[in-house]
Amino acid sequence: MNTTYNQILNLSHTQLATFEYIFIDECHTFTSDLSFRSETIANLIFHLIEFVVQCPDAKTKIVFMSGTPNVETL
């Protein structure tokens, strides 16, 4: 299933637990473009942390991905 950050927020913890993996792509925007979607990103992170805390037996793996290099560290 492909979805957006907002759509993940509409999934219950029970629904999230049915996934083997949750891939969060373009996660470089979490730090480099906070002004664009800061509230959505904060809500997404909080929702995922809540899921991990409230469903400790869930086998779901959350993977944050980015193919965009950080030019400040190069």
HELIX and SHEET records of a PDB file:
HELIX    1   1 TYR A    5  LEU A    9  1                                   5    
HELIX    2   2 HIS A   13  LEU A   16  1                                   4    
HELIX    3   3 THR A   29  SER A   32  1                                   4    
HELIX    4   4 LEU A   34  GLN A   54  1                                  21    
SHEET    1   A 2 TYR A  21  ILE A  24  0                                        
SHEET    2   A 2 LYS A  61  PHE A  64  1                                        
END                                                                             
